[in-house]
Amino acid sequence: MQPPLLSKRHCLFLDLDGTLAEIAARPELARVEEEMKREVARLHGALEGALAIVSGRPISQIDAMLAPLHLPAAGVHGAERRAGGATEMLPVPEGLSDIERALQRFADAHEGVLLEKKAHALCLHFRARPELESIVHKAMEEAAAPHAGLTLMKGKMVMEVKPQAATKGAAVHAFMALDPFAGRIPVFAGDDVTDEDGFKAAQELGGAGLKIGSGRTAAAWRLGDIAALRRWLAQSADGLEKAEAP
């Protein structure tokens, strides 16, 4: 179902990679186009600040990709959260350094596999070696098995180990208890299976999930690609700004 335009009653949560930025061969190569930044900035203002980025990336990377914007954000699937002031963080999982050493040995032994290290999580990217998916998954399972409180998550050509408490759905619920999000209708836009928790949380709270691209989803709404999302953001901002005009 095509999404209606946003109103003043809404708030918006946006994934980053695959939603605002095209997925790149390596995480550090991804870029948010300037036109997309402008529309996000316009909508952030039109929604009176009720717009947040909810990403698997750390907040430091979110800020770098969206510079000069400095938005409310949840990073590492909610392990980091900034609503306006200081960044709140979950405790770093015990045993993560042991898992890192095991996964680094695996990545070193398999050309084209990249280990991405975060404060609260670890990712194995295998976009250059998609045929290795099953053994990447097995390597993650074996490395994480001795350690409690962690969960594995599959994304687009990536496997991640992260704290069980860090989910995009939990991040949405946390934001919705705070101004300027509280009392609004939440919409969560994302492209990957890692966004499904966000879709479900928004819909539990009376809003909607917005799936970008193809694939099965719990989201009530869908747009075909990033360009379609940018147009929808622009049209929503246009409508909100027009409603405010004297």
C-alpha positions in Angstrom: 0.0 0.0 0.0 1.3 3.5 -0.9 1.8 5.7 2.1 -0.2 8.8 2.7 1.7 12.1 3.2 2.7 12.9 6.8 0.8 15.4 8.9 1.6 17.3 12.1 0.2 14.4 14.0 3.0 12.1 12.8 6.6 11.5 13.8 9.1 9.7 11.6 11.9 7.2 12.2 14.3 6.5 9.3 16.8 3.7 8.7 20.0 4.8 7.0 21.7 2.2 4.7 19.3 1.1 2.0 16.8 3.8 3.0 18.5 7.2 2.9 21.7 5.9 1.2 22.3 3.2 -1.4 24.1 0.1 0.0 27.8 0.2 -0.9 30.3 -2.6 -1.4 31.9 -1.6 1.9 30.2 0.3 4.8 32.6 3.3 4.6 31.8 3.9 1.0 28.1 4.6 1.5 26.9 8.2 1.0 23.7 10.1 1.6 23.1 12.4 -1.4 22.8 16.1 -0.7 19.2 16.2 -2.1 18.2 13.5 0.4 19.8 15.5 3.3 17.9 18.6 2.3 14.6 16.8 2.4 15.3 15.1 5.7 16.3 18.5 7.1 13.1 20.1 5.8 10.9 17.4 7.3 12.7 17.5 10.6 11.8 21.2 10.8 8.3 20.7 9.6 7.7 18.0 12.1 9.0 20.3 14.9 11.9 17.9 15.6 9.9 14.7 15.7 12.2 12.8 13.3 15.0 10.4 14.3 17.5 8.1 12.5 17.4 4.5 13.7 20.3 2.5 12.3 22.7 -0.3 12.8 25.5 2.1 12.5 27.0 3.9 15.5 25.8 7.4 16.1 29.2 8.8 15.2 28.8 7.3 11.7 25.2 8.5 11.4 26.3 12.1 12.1 29.2 11.8 9.7 27.0 10.6 6.9 24.3 13.2 7.5 26.6 16.2 8.3 25.9 19.0 8.9 22.6 17.6 10.3 22.6 16.6 14.0 19.4 14.6 14.5 17.9 12.5 17.3 19.4 9.1 16.6 19.6 5.5 17.8 22.7 3.7 16.7 23.8 0.0 16.7 20.1 -1.0 16.6 19.4 1.0 19.8 22.4 0.2 21.9 23.2 3.9 21.6 20.4 6.6 21.7 20.5 10.4 21.6 17.2 12.3 21.9 18.7 15.7 22.2 21.3 15.8 25.0 23.9 13.3 25.9 24.1 9.9 24.3 22.8 7.0 26.4 24.4 3.6 25.9 23.7 0.0 26.9 26.6 -1.7 28.6 29.2 -3.3 26.3 28.5 -7.0 26.2 30.9 -9.2 28.1 32.9 -11.5 25.9 32.8 -9.2 22.8 36.6 -9.0 22.6 36.8 -12.8 22.6 34.2 -12.9 19.8 36.1 -10.2 17.9 39.4 -12.2 17.9 37.6 -15.4 16.6 35.8 -13.4 13.9 39.0 -11.6 12.8 40.7 -15.0 12.4 37.7 -16.1 10.2 37.8 -12.9 8.1 41.6 -13.2 7.6 41.1 -16.7 6.4 38.4 -15.8 3.9 39.2 -13.2 1.2 36.4 -10.8 0.6 34.9 -11.1 4.1 35.1 -7.9 6.2 34.8 -7.6 9.9 33.3 -4.4 11.1 33.9 -3.5 14.7 31.5 -1.4 16.8 31.5 -0.6 20.5 28.5 -2.9 21.1 28.4 -5.2 18.1 30.4 -7.0 15.4 29.5 -7.5 11.8 30.8 -9.9 9.1 30.1 -8.4 5.7 30.3 -10.9 2.8 28.9 -8.9 -0.1 32.0 -9.8 -2.1 31.5 -13.5 -1.3 27.8 -14.3 -1.2 28.5 -18.0 -1.6 30.0 -17.9 2.0 26.7 -17.1 3.7 26.2 -20.4 5.4 29.7 -20.6 6.8 29.7 -16.9 7.9 26.5 -17.7 9.8 28.2 -20.8 11.4 31.3 -18.8 12.3 29.1 -16.2 14.0 27.1 -18.9 15.9 30.2 -20.7 17.1 32.0 -17.5 18.2 28.9 -16.2 20.1 27.7 -19.4 21.6 29.7 -19.3 24.9 28.4 -15.8 25.7 25.0 -14.9 27.2 22.9 -11.8 26.4 23.8 -11.7 22.7 21.8 -12.4 19.6 22.6 -12.9 15.9 20.9 -10.9 13.2 21.0 -11.3 9.5 20.9 -8.3 7.1 21.7 -7.8 3.4 25.0 -9.7 2.9 25.9 -9.2 6.6 25.7 -11.1 9.8 25.8 -9.2 13.1 26.2 -10.2 16.8 24.7 -7.6 19.2 23.1 -7.3 22.6 19.7 -8.9 22.8 18.2 -5.7 24.3 19.3 -3.6 21.4 16.5 -3.6 18.8 15.1 -0.9 16.6 11.6 -1.6 18.1 12.9 -0.9 21.6 14.5 2.3 20.3 11.1 3.4 18.8 9.4 2.8 22.1 12.0 4.8 24.0 11.7 7.8 21.7 7.9 7.7 21.9 8.1 8.3 25.6 9.9 11.6 25.0 9.1 15.0 23.5 8.6 15.9 20.7 7.7 12.3 19.7 5.2 11.5 22.6 1.5 11.6 21.5 2.3 11.4 17.8 1.6 8.7 15.3 4.9 6.9 14.5 6.0 5.9 11.0 9.2 3.8 10.6 10.8 3.6 7.2 13.4 0.9 6.4 14.5 -1.6 3.8 15.9 -4.6 5.5 14.9 -7.5 7.8 16.8 -5.6 10.5 14.0 -3.0 10.3 11.1 -5.4 10.9 11.2 -4.7 14.7 10.8 -1.0 14.0 7.9 -1.6 11.7 6.1 -3.8 14.3 6.8 -1.3 17.1 5.4 1.6 15.0 2.3 -0.4 14.2 1.8 -1.5 17.8 1.8 2.1 18.7 -1.0 3.0 16.2 1.3 4.0 13.3 2.8 2.2 10.3 5.9 0.6 8.9 7.1 1.7 5.5 9.1 -0.9 3.6 11.6 0.4 1.0 12.0 -2.1 -1.9 10.9 -5.7 -2.3 10.6 -8.6 0.0 8.2 -9.9 2.6 7.5 -7.6 5.4 5.2 -6.7 8.3 5.1 -3.1 7.2 1.7 -1.8 6.1 3.1 0.6 3.5 5.7 0.2 0.7 7.7 2.4 -1.6 9.8 0.9 -4.5 13.2 2.5 -3.9 15.2 5.3 -2.3 14.2 7.8 -5.0 10.5 7.1 -4.3 11.2 7.7 -0.6 12.9 11.0 -1.3 9.9 12.2 -3.3 7.6 11.2 -0.5 9.7 13.0 2.0 9.7 16.1 -0.2 5.9 15.9 -0.8 5.3 15.5 2.9 7.5 18.5 3.7 5.8 20.6 1.0 2.4 19.8 2.5 3.4 20.6 6.0 5.1 23.8 5.0 2.1 24.9 3.0 -0.2 24.2 6.0 2.0 26.6 8.1 2.0 29.4 5.5 -0.1 32.4 6.4 
